Amino acid sequence: MARAALLPADIATTRERLATAATRLFARHGYDAVTMRAVAGELGVSAMTPYRYLGGKDELVALVRAQAFTRFAEALEAATAPARDPIVRLHRLKAAYVGFAQAEPDAYRIMFELRAPGDEHRWPELTAATRRAFGCLLAAVTAAIDAGALTGEPLAVAQLLWASTHGLCALYLSGNLPARALARLAAVDHELAGFRPAAPAPARTRRRA
């Protein structure tokens, strides 16, 4: 008897369940301990079931990362949508970035630590999700530069701001930065200060003879 064709909705739902199960396993045991069989066991299905929805472990990792980056992008977009002032948007963006790392530490680690060579070319869903997340920051930086609130080349400024915030989150997640210190340092405006326009020099008054 022929196997019934999978419906798109069923495929999407099952792939999401597989990614969620894999995220739990990655968090508990690390990359090497996670196999398609282990994910099947986590869900209580046959060892071959995951292969109906995924091509193998590489695609599973890409799916897990893509879903994490999508949630990350949604958090950034939600935080910045109400803000019209470009500097306020950047402050909210940073707070949302740090907040996501604290709320979803496993997903955050997977996003940046589980990277296979060629991921950006092999998995369009992952590429789109990562670009969407970084695009939030790039758009906010571009708007700030266009408004005259910051100076510099948008891509370079966005990359530096991303690197700075990621560094704080990485230190926190590795146990090398307490939560209180993370909150204090994340509130410091030192990154933006370096890109602020220089204040005009005060006009000189001419001395009378």
Buried (B, 14 or more C-beta within 10 A) or exposed (E): EEEEEEEEEEEEEBBEBBBBBBBEBBBEEEEEEBBBEBBBBBBEBEEEBBEEBBEEBBBBBBBBBBBBBBBBBBBBBEBBEEBEEBBBBBBBBBBBBBBBBBEBBBBBBBBBEBBBEEBBEEBEBBBBBBEBBBBBBBBBBBBBBEEEBBEBEBEEBBBBBBEBBBEBBBBBBEEEBEEEEBBEBBEEEEBBEEBEEEEEEEEEEEEEE
